[in-house]
Amino acid sequence: MDIVDVYVFVLAGFVGYQVISRVPALLHTPLMAATNAISGISLVGSLVAAGSGRNTVATVLGVIAVACAMANVVGGFLITDRMLRMFRRTGTTNK
């Protein structure tokens, strides 16, 4: 693994943390769909990294990234569904 790859990984993690931590709590619900889309893009990237076959470290990190991205996508959709159910009118039969 090249030192540039490690640098990009650490920088992406730092920037991602800074961006998410600065979003006000009021905006978390409206931004959930966009976050799910971004998680889907990171899932595709992690699948590419896991299947690149460059070396064992890249494959292991790719598999870990796939697991984290999948947890993020599934959790995002579950939270979005829960939030949308909160805004349904009582007495409707649609699921």
C-alpha positions in Angstrom: 0.0 0.0 0.0 1.3 3.4 -1.0 1.8 6.2 1.5 -0.5 8.4 -0.7 -3.3 5.8 -0.2 -3.0 6.1 3.6 -2.9 9.9 3.3 -6.1 10.0 1.3 -7.8 7.6 3.7 -6.9 9.6 6.8 -7.8 12.9 5.1 -11.1 11.6 3.9 -12.0 10.3 7.4 -11.1 13.7 8.9 -13.0 15.7 6.4 -16.0 13.4 6.7 -16.0 13.8 10.4 -15.7 17.5 10.3 -18.6 17.9 7.7 -21.0 15.6 9.6 -20.2 17.1 13.1 -21.0 20.6 11.9 -24.5 19.9 10.6 -27.1 21.3 13.0 -29.5 18.7 14.5 -32.4 20.3 12.8 -31.0 19.5 9.4 -30.2 15.8 10.0 -33.6 14.5 8.9 -33.8 16.4 5.6 -30.3 15.5 4.7 -30.7 11.8 5.4 -31.6 10.9 1.8 -28.5 12.7 0.5 -26.4 10.9 3.1 -27.8 7.6 2.0 -26.8 8.4 -1.6 -23.3 9.3 -0.5 -23.1 6.1 1.5 -24.1 4.2 -1.6 -21.3 5.8 -3.5 -18.8 4.9 -0.8 -20.1 1.3 -0.9 -19.3 1.1 -4.5 -15.8 2.5 -3.9 -15.2 0.0 -1.1 -16.4 -2.9 -3.3 -13.8 -1.8 -5.9 -11.1 -1.6 -3.2 -12.1 -5.0 -1.8 -12.0 -6.6 -5.2 -8.9 -4.9 -6.5 -6.6 -7.8 -5.6 -3.6 -5.5 -5.1 -2.6 -7.1 -1.8 -4.0 -8.6 1.3 -4.1 -5.3 3.3 -6.1 -3.6 0.5 -8.5 -6.5 0.4 -9.0 -6.6 4.2 -9.5 -2.8 4.4 -11.9 -3.1 1.5 -14.0 -5.7 3.2 -14.0 -3.6 6.4 -15.1 -0.6 4.4 -17.9 -2.7 2.7 -19.2 -3.8 6.1 -19.1 -0.2 7.5 -20.8 1.3 4.3 -23.5 -1.4 4.4 -24.2 -0.7 8.0 -24.4 3.0 7.2 -26.8 2.5 4.3 -29.1 0.1 6.1 -29.1 2.2 9.2 -29.8 5.3 7.2 -32.8 3.8 5.5 -34.2 2.4 8.8 -33.9 5.9 10.4 -35.5 7.5 7.3 -38.4 5.1 7.4 -38.9 5.7 11.1 -38.8 9.5 10.6 -41.3 9.3 7.8 -43.7 7.1 9.9 -43.6 9.9 12.6 -45.2 12.3 10.1 -48.0 10.0 8.9 -51.5 10.9 9.7 -53.2 8.7 12.2 -56.0 6.5 10.7 -54.3 5.9 7.3 -53.9 2.3 6.3 -50.9 2.7 3.9 -47.8 1.0 5.0 
